[in-house]
Amino acid sequence: MMYDYLIVGAGYAGSVFAERITSQLNKKVLLVEKRSHIGGNAYDEFDEHGILVHRYGPHIFHTNSKMVFEYLSQFTEWLFYEHKVLAKLGSELYPIPINRLTLNKLYNLNLKDEEETKHYFDKVKELKYPILNSEDIIVSQVGRDLYEKFFKFYTYKQWNLIPSELSAQVCGRIPVRLNDDCRYFTDKYQFMPKHGYTKLFEKMLANKNIEIVLGTDYKSILNDVKINKLIYTGPIDYFFDNEFGKLPYRSIEFEWKHFNKVQAQETAQINYVEKEVNYTRVVEHKQLTGQKVDGTTLSYEYARAEGEPFYPIPTNDNRDLYLKYRKEADKLKSVIFCGRLAEYQYYNMDQVVANTLKNFKEMHHA
């Protein structure tokens, strides 16, 4: 069969590329996905109890980009949703990111405003220069005690590395607040797709020029198709047959529990920051989607070294290994590498969409 493009992977990067190529260029696309479904890690479905669950952990859409929001709005209606996270420490729950309420509750303080909160942080923080890793960035903002209580063990459970072994960008993603804002994100656009992510992807990929093949490794069909260009969104090391060695990823194992109650926990997500608890977080999916139904389903997350690749592990050694693959990738003029796995980059959903739209534009005008 003859196609203009073979796209590997039906997550955000592959799907946005497929949509743009067919709707804007009227070209034929073969979209090949090794999993049994589209949507990548954003895939959601109804479980056996009728609860809409995010099978690969909570996906909360948030962006400051009007362009990204308007682009995705072609394929879904939205439900307003602001994500709130609590951290379980001992028997108490505390707002995360750390804010004035966290400090007042934890230390029995009475900080009244941003100025008093800033003064408190100034008193306890350790000046680090240069900032070399994730431990440095946290202690330089909130000091040693808050680092030990909220970040050290949670980060270790998640990455199997202590924060001093991780690049600053990992813990640098988490803000520290001087006010009472308990929202996890402060982006301008914070929504959930009204009918779920899978429905969004189905609409995005509805073009008649897109042929989708699921449950298939693209390498197994390469000899059977004729293509002009390949767009690859899978792990970059796999593309090159692990020539320089495997790039490490963190994966997640999920334990699912259903409860015959309307609501099981105070907020959609609770992080377990102590080392004695094996799981990293518990998510109540009904609270994410706004679904009104009896009963509730929770997922318990255990970080793992093996399994589906979720997160690139940002260390200097891994970056060096990725750059070896990137050098090889740059030599291939008929292949575009795009997305979290192909670029070994810890992108949020909106960043993948923005990056893919930018790549399409560059390809189109090349």
PLY file of the C-alpha trace (Angstrom):
ply
format ascii 1.0
element vertex 366
property float x
property float y
property float z
element edge 365
property int vertex1
property int vertex2
end_header
0.00 0.00 0.00
1.10 3.56 -0.70
0.85 6.31 1.93
2.25 9.81 2.06
3.14 9.45 5.74
3.65 6.62 8.19
3.13 7.90 11.75
4.30 5.74 14.63
2.32 6.20 17.84
-1.27 7.41 18.41
-0.67 9.64 21.44
-0.77 13.43 21.25
2.26 13.89 18.99
1.23 11.23 16.45
-2.46 12.15 16.48
-1.95 15.91 16.12
0.46 15.28 13.23
-2.06 12.92 11.58
-4.88 15.45 11.96
-2.83 18.35 10.56
-1.42 16.42 7.61
-4.84 15.15 6.52
-6.91 18.27 7.20
-4.37 20.83 5.95
-2.45 18.96 3.24
-5.05 16.37 2.20
-2.41 13.62 2.30
-2.81 9.94 3.19
-1.61 8.79 6.62
-1.07 5.34 8.08
-1.09 5.64 11.87
0.46 2.61 13.60
0.11 2.06 17.35
1.54 -0.87 19.31
-1.10 -0.64 22.02
-4.70 -1.77 21.51
-6.05 1.80 21.69
-5.48 5.38 20.57
-4.73 8.30 22.90
-1.40 7.21 24.36
-1.17 7.72 28.11
-4.16 10.10 28.01
-6.45 7.15 27.18
-9.57 6.88 29.35
-12.42 4.37 29.45
-15.37 3.30 31.58
-14.46 0.59 34.09
-16.74 -2.33 34.99
-18.56 -0.09 37.50
-19.35 2.58 34.93
-16.72 5.03 36.22
-14.68 6.94 33.62
-11.04 6.31 34.60
-7.71 7.56 33.30
-5.97 4.22 32.75
-2.45 5.67 32.86
-2.91 8.08 35.75
-4.57 11.48 36.02
-4.33 13.72 32.97
-5.26 17.27 33.86
-5.39 19.65 30.94
-3.90 23.05 31.72
-2.24 25.62 29.49
-1.55 29.31 29.08
-1.53 28.89 25.31
-4.65 30.23 23.59
-3.47 28.56 20.39
-3.28 25.09 21.99
-6.62 25.53 23.76
-8.38 26.68 20.59
-6.82 23.90 18.54
-8.04 21.16 20.91
-11.44 22.87 21.26
-12.19 21.72 17.70
-12.44 18.17 19.03
-14.12 18.52 22.42
-16.35 20.56 24.65
-14.82 21.32 28.04
-15.71 21.09 31.71
-14.06 23.66 33.98
-11.79 21.89 36.45
-9.08 23.14 38.81
-6.87 20.42 40.22
-6.16 20.36 43.96
-3.66 18.08 45.64
-3.17 17.25 49.31
-0.10 15.60 50.84
-0.55 13.00 53.57
2.02 13.44 56.33
1.36 11.46 59.49
-2.39 11.56 60.03
-2.83 15.03 58.49
-3.42 16.37 54.98
-1.60 19.48 53.76
-2.04 21.63 50.62
0.52 21.02 47.85
2.18 23.08 46.38
3.35 24.41 49.74
1.59 27.66 50.57
0.75 29.81 53.60
-1.97 27.39 54.74
0.53 24.50 54.63
2.96 26.37 56.88
0.32 27.55 59.34
-1.12 24.05 59.75
2.21 22.19 59.86
4.06 24.48 62.28
1.04 25.92 64.11
1.92 29.40 62.86
-0.24 32.43 62.20
1.31 33.89 59.05
-1.20 36.51 57.93
-0.08 37.61 54.47
2.44 37.13 51.67
5.01 39.35 53.33
5.04 37.29 56.53
5.18 34.06 54.50
8.10 35.36 52.44
9.88 36.36 55.66
9.40 32.80 56.97
10.86 31.23 53.82
13.77 33.70 53.84
14.55 32.60 57.40
14.61 28.85 56.67
15.89 28.56 53.09
19.50 27.62 52.30
21.29 29.69 49.71
22.63 27.40 46.99
24.72 28.64 44.12
24.90 27.34 41.51
21.69 25.26 41.54
22.93 21.85 40.39
20.07 19.46 41.15
16.54 19.02 42.53
17.62 19.08 46.17
19.36 22.43 45.64
16.30 24.00 44.06
13.99 22.91 46.88
16.15 23.79 49.90
16.96 27.14 48.31
13.22 27.90 48.22
11.74 26.30 51.35
14.63 25.06 53.52
15.71 21.68 54.82
12.75 20.63 57.00
10.05 21.06 54.33
12.36 19.37 51.83
12.75 16.35 54.16
9.03 16.16 54.93
7.42 16.70 51.52
9.99 16.14 48.77
12.80 13.77 49.69
10.97 10.44 50.01
8.18 11.19 47.54
10.81 11.98 44.91
12.79 8.85 45.79
9.69 6.65 45.48
8.83 8.23 42.14
12.28 8.17 40.53
14.32 5.67 42.61
16.82 8.53 42.89
17.23 11.05 45.68
16.63 14.66 44.58
20.37 15.45 44.59
20.75 12.87 41.78
18.05 14.45 39.59
18.29 17.53 37.42
16.81 20.71 38.90
13.98 20.73 36.35
12.20 17.79 38.07
11.42 19.44 41.41
11.67 22.85 39.79
8.31 22.10 38.14
6.59 22.42 41.52
5.93 26.02 42.56
6.05 27.42 46.09
3.32 29.90 47.02
3.24 32.83 49.42
-0.58 33.07 49.35
-3.51 30.72 50.07
-3.92 29.49 46.47
-4.43 25.73 46.78
-4.77 25.04 43.06
-2.05 22.77 41.70
-1.88 24.80 38.48
-2.45 28.50 37.90
-2.68 28.39 34.07
-5.27 30.49 32.29
-7.04 27.48 30.74
-7.85 24.60 33.10
-10.42 22.12 31.83
-11.31 18.48 31.32
-12.66 17.21 27.98
-16.40 16.89 28.57
-16.71 13.35 27.19
-13.17 12.22 28.03
-9.82 12.13 26.24
-10.52 9.05 24.13
-13.52 10.79 22.54
-11.30 13.82 21.84
-8.79 11.59 20.05
-11.55 9.81 18.10
-12.76 13.15 16.73
-9.21 14.26 15.99
-8.54 11.10 13.99
-11.90 10.92 12.17
-10.50 12.05 8.79
-11.09 9.50 6.01
-7.44 9.87 4.94
-6.22 8.44 8.25
-5.93 4.67 8.44
-5.30 3.38 11.97
-3.60 0.06 12.75
-3.62 -0.93 16.44
-1.72 -3.63 18.33
1.10 -3.53 15.79
4.82 -2.81 15.99
5.63 -0.52 13.08
8.82 -2.49 12.33
6.71 -5.51 11.43
4.99 -3.69 8.54
7.78 -1.47 7.20
8.46 -3.80 4.27
4.78 -3.96 3.32
4.10 -0.25 2.82
5.43 2.47 0.57
5.79 5.88 2.24
7.30 9.26 1.50
7.99 10.26 5.09
8.07 8.71 8.55
6.99 10.53 11.71
8.19 8.70 14.79
6.85 9.36 18.30
8.06 6.20 20.05
11.20 5.72 22.18
14.16 7.03 20.19
16.45 4.22 21.40
14.04 1.59 20.06
14.09 3.24 16.62
17.87 2.68 16.49
17.61 -0.88 17.91
19.16 0.28 21.21
22.48 0.73 19.39
24.05 2.77 22.21
22.12 1.08 25.04
18.61 1.48 26.43
17.40 4.87 27.65
15.86 4.43 31.12
12.28 5.42 31.88
10.10 5.32 34.97
6.90 3.38 34.66
3.84 3.09 36.89
1.91 0.09 38.13
-1.72 0.76 39.02
-3.83 -0.91 41.66
-7.56 -0.24 41.21
-10.12 -0.24 44.02
-13.85 0.43 43.88
-15.88 1.67 46.85
-19.65 1.80 47.28
-19.68 5.38 48.46
-20.23 8.73 46.81
-16.76 10.08 47.64
-13.74 8.34 49.15
-11.21 11.12 49.71
-11.14 14.84 50.34
-9.75 15.80 46.96
-9.06 14.15 43.59
-5.40 13.46 44.37
-3.58 12.69 47.59
0.21 12.36 47.58
1.79 10.03 50.12
5.09 11.70 50.97
6.40 9.34 53.65
8.72 6.44 52.84
6.65 3.94 54.87
3.85 4.02 52.28
4.80 2.17 49.07
2.52 4.01 46.67
3.15 7.59 45.57
-0.41 8.88 45.15
-4.07 7.89 45.19
-6.45 9.37 42.64
-10.24 9.42 42.79
-11.17 9.56 39.12
-14.77 10.70 39.53
-13.49 13.93 41.07
-11.41 14.60 37.93
-14.23 14.13 35.46
-17.19 15.53 37.41
-19.10 12.32 36.72
-22.30 11.95 38.78
-22.74 8.29 39.60
-23.03 6.03 42.66
-19.80 4.41 43.75
-16.25 5.56 43.14
-13.01 4.12 41.72
-9.54 4.93 43.02
-6.13 4.18 41.54
-3.03 3.61 43.67
0.24 4.32 41.87
3.49 2.44 42.38
6.50 3.75 40.48
8.47 1.04 38.67
11.67 0.72 36.65
10.09 -1.68 34.14
6.87 -1.45 32.14
5.34 1.09 29.76
7.67 4.11 29.47
6.04 7.08 31.25
8.76 9.50 32.29
12.23 10.07 30.88
14.66 10.16 33.82
16.44 13.52 33.70
20.04 12.90 34.76
23.21 14.09 33.05
24.21 10.56 31.98
20.81 9.91 30.42
20.95 13.25 28.62
24.35 12.32 27.16
23.01 8.97 25.98
19.97 10.64 24.40
22.20 13.11 22.55
24.03 10.19 20.90
20.70 9.02 19.49
19.70 12.57 18.61
22.90 12.95 16.55
21.91 9.88 14.53
18.33 11.10 14.20
19.48 14.44 12.78
21.15 12.60 9.88
17.80 11.17 8.71
16.09 13.72 6.50
12.98 11.63 5.80
12.16 10.98 9.49
10.72 13.44 12.01
11.19 12.59 15.70
8.52 14.19 17.86
7.05 13.79 21.36
7.99 12.86 24.90
9.56 9.49 24.04
11.19 10.45 20.75
12.75 13.57 22.29
13.35 12.06 25.75
11.69 15.14 27.21
9.32 15.52 30.16
6.55 17.36 28.26
3.08 18.18 29.60
0.14 17.50 27.27
-0.14 21.10 26.11
3.61 21.24 25.45
3.41 18.15 23.23
0.54 19.71 21.27
2.37 23.06 20.89
5.59 21.33 19.89
3.82 19.12 17.33
1.99 22.07 15.78
5.36 23.86 15.53
6.97 20.79 13.92
4.11 20.50 11.43
4.46 24.18 10.49
8.21 23.78 9.96
7.72 20.61 7.90
4.97 22.24 5.82
7.11 25.27 5.00
10.37 23.37 4.54
0 1
1 2
2 3
3 4
4 5
5 6
6 7
7 8
8 9
9 10
10 11
11 12
12 13
13 14
14 15
15 16
16 17
17 18
18 19
19 20
20 21
21 22
22 23
23 24
24 25
25 26
26 27
27 28
28 29
29 30
30 31
31 32
32 33
33 34
34 35
35 36
36 37
37 38
38 39
39 40
40 41
41 42
42 43
43 44
44 45
45 46
46 47
47 48
48 49
49 50
50 51
51 52
52 53
53 54
54 55
55 56
56 57
57 58
58 59
59 60
60 61
61 62
62 63
63 64
64 65
65 66
66 67
67 68
68 69
69 70
70 71
71 72
72 73
73 74
74 75
75 76
76 77
77 78
78 79
79 80
80 81
81 82
82 83
83 84
84 85
85 86
86 87
87 88
88 89
89 90
90 91
91 92
92 93
93 94
94 95
95 96
96 97
97 98
98 99
99 100
100 101
101 102
102 103
103 104
104 105
105 106
106 107
107 108
108 109
109 110
110 111
111 112
112 113
113 114
114 115
115 116
116 117
117 118
118 119
119 120
120 121
121 122
122 123
123 124
124 125
125 126
126 127
127 128
128 129
129 130
130 131
131 132
132 133
133 134
134 135
135 136
136 137
137 138
138 139
139 140
140 141
141 142
142 143
143 144
144 145
145 146
146 147
147 148
148 149
149 150
150 151
151 152
152 153
153 154
154 155
155 156
156 157
157 158
158 159
159 160
160 161
161 162
162 163
163 164
164 165
165 166
166 167
167 168
168 169
169 170
170 171
171 172
172 173
173 174
174 175
175 176
176 177
177 178
178 179
179 180
180 181
181 182
182 183
183 184
184 185
185 186
186 187
187 188
188 189
189 190
190 191
191 192
192 193
193 194
194 195
195 196
196 197
197 198
198 199
199 200
200 201
201 202
202 203
203 204
204 205
205 206
206 207
207 208
208 209
209 210
210 211
211 212
212 213
213 214
214 215
215 216
216 217
217 218
218 219
219 220
220 221
221 222
222 223
223 224
224 225
225 226
226 227
227 228
228 229
229 230
230 231
231 232
232 233
233 234
234 235
235 236
236 237
237 238
238 239
239 240
240 241
241 242
242 243
243 244
244 245
245 246
246 247
247 248
248 249
249 250
250 251
251 252
252 253
253 254
254 255
255 256
256 257
257 258
258 259
259 260
260 261
261 262
262 263
263 264
264 265
265 266
266 267
267 268
268 269
269 270
270 271
271 272
272 273
273 274
274 275
275 276
276 277
277 278
278 279
279 280
280 281
281 282
282 283
283 284
284 285
285 286
286 287
287 288
288 289
289 290
290 291
291 292
292 293
293 294
294 295
295 296
296 297
297 298
298 299
299 300
300 301
301 302
302 303
303 304
304 305
305 306
306 307
307 308
308 309
309 310
310 311
311 312
312 313
313 314
314 315
315 316
316 317
317 318
318 319
319 320
320 321
321 322
322 323
323 324
324 325
325 326
326 327
327 328
328 329
329 330
330 331
331 332
332 333
333 334
334 335
335 336
336 337
337 338
338 339
339 340
340 341
341 342
342 343
343 344
344 345
345 346
346 347
347 348
348 349
349 350
350 351
351 352
352 353
353 354
354 355
355 356
356 357
357 358
358 359
359 360
360 361
361 362
362 363
363 364
364 365
